Amino acid sequence: MTAFPPLLALGSSLLAMTAASTAAFAQDTIIQSGDSYFTAAQAELSRKIAEQQNVTRAKNIVLFVVDGLSVPTITASRIHEGQLRGVDGESNVLSFEALLPYTALSKTYTHDAQVADPLRPPPRSWPV
């Protein structure tokens, strides 16, 4: 039973050497480097990194609160508009996406129904 630890050490060191050489090879050759989506993403990332952040105090804030505009709805709108314009829908940019550099998502819930409807009358248990 004493022969197994050296074999285990040999196997783990071979595995480590293989993983190290594979990782080095993977960083040297990027298969996607000629792809248009890859180069566009690299250019956008470089532009965002070089962008100077505004750190001054805000004078005014404009807050857009949109009801029912979920991520799948925005994606479908982006694809549809791009196809109508005759370009690639997935890489199309909607006007408000270029206008607003920061976005946030929020979820709203209703406590007594499956669908929240602001025009629905209150439940009968509420005091009038």
Buried (B, 14 or more C-beta within 10 A) or exposed (E): EEEEEEEEEEEEEEEEEEEEEEEEEEEEEEEEEEEEEEEEEEEEEEEEEEEEEEEEEEEEEEEEEEEEEEEEEBEEBBBEBBEEEEEEBEEBEEEEEEEEEEEEEEEEEEEEEEEEEEEEEEEEEEEE
